[in-house]
Amino acid sequence: MQLKSFSLKLIQSSLLSATLLAVPMTSMAAEYMPFVQGNTQVGASLQSAIESTQATLKENGFEVVGSYSPSANTQVIVVTNSALKSMAGQSENGGFGAMERIAVVQKGADVDVSYTNPAYMWNVYRMKGDIQPVQSAMKSALGAQKEYGADEPISDDELRGYHYKMMMPYFDDEDELAEFDSHEAALKSVEAGLTAKMAGSSKVYRIDIPGKKMSVFGVALKYKEASDNFISEAINKKGMTHAAHFPYEILVVDGEVMALNGKFRIAVNWPHLSMMGSGSFMSISNAPDNIANALRAVANNKKIQVESGF
């Protein structure tokens, strides 16, 4: 009887081990950081690095939808592809994640290339679908030396409910900028606001999501503490650049115009940022309200009427 009991336990143990080994890796918790450091271009000029980066992105199936310089010696390139747009269409407010942003930064004689971590952003924006092909395509195009941008990696579960601190906003605490009777009217107003450069804005890109009344605009800002350059100089100080944080998005969904809350949008790209001290959130205390005011001016094609955050 003892031999039978021992044999049964051995069989049960073997079956359990086999079951655990059969669990797919995707079901286990994964951890990510906001950015990926790509390949360094040694001895390259900024312009040649921009051109070669755009070329290799196109070779790997990406469409360059816009680029601009948020600060000195820095160019941000924005791309999308059919996979990103498809996932955006499957997800509520998924247009916020319909793109990848790449920073090309001159540092002495070399040029550093970095980009938003696809899996990190996919989780932050609670998107559906399979992000792995995008992750692989970005790695193939630009390399992937390491992830960076946080003191510690953040789990996928935490990212899907990301919350920087108590009293800080979540992903779905978006800023409502405007509302129109139709999607077309909303798009027309945003385009007009960008053409007029309301609140020091300029258009970087527009991505339309196929089969959906959903479009996302990339907006560069030069308004007070909302200025891309101001934020870069104030808090972009630790380690590798966070320049791929820029530009900000305006999302239009069936006549509703919205943006991510500025506090959330900054926190997800600087999750290690302290609340107080030099180079902290207090260094840009007016930025979230300034961002909301500037984007609202763009959305409504009207000059800023009411200041907040002062």
Summary of the structure (lengths in Angstrom):
residues: 310
radius of gyration: 21.8
end to end distance: 80.8
largest distance: 87.3
contacts: 1025
relative contact order: 0.15
helix: 42%
strand: 23%
